[in-house]
Amino acid sequence: MLQFLKRHEKIITILFVVVLSAVPVSLAFNNSVWLDEAYGLWWSRMPFGEMMKRMIGDVHPPLYYLMLRVVLMLTGHSLLAAKLLSVLPLILIFVQGVTFVRKQFGRKAMIFFDLFILFSPMMLKKSVEVRMYTWAFYFVLLAAAQMFYLLRAGAWRKNWVLFTVFSLLAAYTHYFALVSMFFLYAALLLFFSFTRSWKKVGGWGVCSAATVIGYLPWLPSAIHQVRMGGAGWITMPTSRLGLIRELFQTDIPYSEHIYLVFLILVFLAALFLLWKKRDAETYWALSCMSVIWFVLIFGLVYGTLGFPILIPRYLMIPLCLTILGMSAMCKYVNKWLLVFPCALFLVTGLCVYPKVWREEYVTLTDKTLAFAREHIGENAIVISDAPSLDTVIPYYFPDRLEERPDIYIGDYREIWYLDVYDSVDTKKLEEEGVQFINYGQYGFDNVNFEIYYLYQAP
């Protein structure tokens, strides 16, 4: 059996990546989008100048939106292409697992890394969202891999260049990718200073200067966006560790506590190992595992100043670094002991996947789109009582009129009203002489509503 596995290792490794990749790909073939996804899809249809104005007023850097615009222009605004754009970096992360992680830390670490990445409870959902998260994960992990080489004695100039490039790509993708990179830069400087590697300190200075210069074009917009905080929709967490626990909430009893204890135990083990070995590799692993705690502290402290900016999904970026650092510890663990965390990842995946599949496919979106094609014409007025549909409506109805009349005054010819909160008062409509037809229950993604057709009697 061992001889067979060794002889066909390359094929088995490729199949391993293909099977893992099929999981997120299988979630991409649907027409549902929610509020945040609709932003980028809607903006991509706008003139470039208008899109840039919208992005500056948003709370995220521009790189992903520009990538999405290019993909949608090339594919005729295909929603499937937009979803696969988010799946692609996750597949590339799997490839990083079978290349970098396997080469440096062995097959056990490769399996641990790829399974933990894929079956982290939030990952399956984020892997097909038309958002920037998976690209932020990928760029940060690429930068961390280059950091690994920089800490070693034989680092090359290309490692400095690639570290700088990947850092900038991460910073232009998500602000918490930028924060994560800040702590990796600090870890590099700390190591070079303690080991008196003054030549590398100079390289670090050049790299840092190049990174700052590369980010200057976006810096004014970044400062403006960060000052906005969560713009009122982000609140302070009720528990300091609650943000991390929420990353691992599933239908499995106490899963959030099990994962949290697992992260802490491995972190403490790496700390002890560093005290014993005092080597660059363990320092790198511990640095990767430390970022999530520094980011958590940063977010909580910034929030106490009156600007809450941290929510659980933002911690997925440093979580990927934690998983990478934990993978480096696998070579010190017996392969049979690793069966337990890998089994936990698989059980988590079996629990989470059906739920995410239902969220993606068991919706009323297709029914609503079919209804719209049959009944709602171009230049119609389509409005709703739900802020969660503010960007979804212009995405699905790009030709609808930019009007929001009072439905009870009757100063309009016809309106299609998507009633989420049962806010339509039919008695008041009758009193005002407004005719209406209730077409029943429809919905977009996880937001259901009743469609009312309001019109004036001839």
Secondary structure, 3 states (H helix, E strand, C coil): CHHHHHHCHHHHHHHHHHHHHHHHHCCCCCCCCCHHHHHHHHHCCCCHHHHHHHHHCCCCCCHHHHHHHHHHHHCCCCHHHHHHHHHHHHHHHHHHHHHHHHHHHCHHHHHHHHHHHHHCCCHHHHCCCCCCHHHHHHHHHHHHHHHHHHHCCCCCHHHHHHHHHHHHHHHCCCHHHHHHHHHHHHHHHHHHHHCCCHHHHHHHHHHHHHHHHHHHHHHHHHHHHHHCCCCCCCCCCCCCCHHHHHCCCCCCCCHHHHHHHHHHHHHHHHHHHHHHHCCHHHHHHHHHHHHHHHHHHHHHHHHHCCCCCCCHHHHHHHHHHHHHHHHHCHHHCCCCCCHHHHHHHHHHHHHHHHHHHHHHHCCCHHHHHHHHHHHCCCCCCEEECCHHHCCHHHHHCCCCCCCCCCCCCCCCCEEEEEECCCCCCHHHHHHCCEEEEEEEEEEECCEEEEEEEEEECC
